[in-house]
């Protein structure tokens, strides 16, 4: 199929992009890498009247390490972040997640912020952001605001972003002293959507486990330091708390079993 006809705008600055968003409202969509959006348009699941292409906006194309987090601009591709020489030291969990994301050709075009804005419940980048307690910076003509990842993802393809807001920046916290990280995923074949993905953070304050691909959005739980049967019971309880999807890809029962297995594996790996 082909998308319905739309107007195309290519702003030269972030200011121009948010002005176009304000004018377009619900009828406008941001185009960055297009790896999620174009499939939706071709299937006519979305029929916007205007696409605002930010892929060449220089003030949105950056990857910067600050004192506390790695800031990734809206136009920065996944590949640009993945191949950053310092990434494994800066945000180890993110470095582990990237190889699971589709194929390298997709990562060459797709953007980090685009994946976060799309909010597919199986996506790896939103999952890592949630596990690390990261933030999403939003910008509109009305101003700027920052939303915690825990509040940003609100359902399948649903976020806290308003129609006139641009996901300007994703903020992934830098590795903290004493913390260790692990990412695990199961899919039907490499590059497919995750049937279950988990991200574990083990540190001085305890254990944090985020799960994606199972319910309508990524979910996270935190516990004090647990081991053995206590940890097994905690992960099992988490798996049963999830409103697991039951579809032609996998049953809810199988997805919960994956949560138990992958969760235990990730926590064990992050603990050693």
C-alpha positions, 0 to 999 in steps of 0.5 A: 500500500501507499500512504495518502497524500500529505504536505512535506516540510523540511525545517532548518531549525528546531524553532521552525520545527516546533512552529510547524508542529503548532500550526499542524496540530493533530494533523502533523507528524514528525519524520526523523528516520522514518523506520517506524512511521513509514510503515504506519503510513503505508498501511494507512494506520495514520493519515497525517496531512503534513510530515515535518522532516527534521532529519537535517536539522543541525541543532537536533543532531547531537550526542553529548555526555554531560555530568549525569546523563547522555543527551541524544538529540531528536535527529541523532540516529541509532547508529551514531549512538551505537558506534560511539567509542565511549558508549560501553563505558558511558551507558553500558545497558544501552550498548548491550541493547543496540545489537538486539534492535532490528538490523544495522541498516535500520539502525543507520536510519532510525533515530533514538528519539523516534523509537521513544516517541513511537512507544512500541511496547517491544522496543528496546530503547524505551525499555533501557530508558525506563530501566535506567530511570531516564528522562524525555525532554519535550519542546513546543512553541509553548516552552520546554518540559522534562518527563520521567520515563516512568511517566512518559510511556502510557500504553501501546503507542501512547505517550505523555507527549502532546500533539504540538510537542517534539521529543527534543532529547532523550536522556540516558543516565550515565553508569553509576558507581557500584551499578552493573547492567544486563540486557536479555531478549527473546524473539522468533528470529534475529531482528524480529520484534521481541516477544520478551526483553528485559533490562536489569540494573543491580546496584548498592540500593538493590535490583531494578528489572524492566520488562518489554514486549509482554504488555501494552508498555514497558514495565519496571519493578525494584526490590532490595537485594534478593537471592535464591528462592526470594528472588525467584518468587519476586520475579514470578510475582512480577510476571503474573502482575503483567497483563501479558499479551496473548496473540499469534506470536506467543501466548501470555503464558509463554511470555510470562515464562520468558519474564521469569527465565530472562529476568533471572538470567539478566539479574544473575549476569548483572550481579557477577 
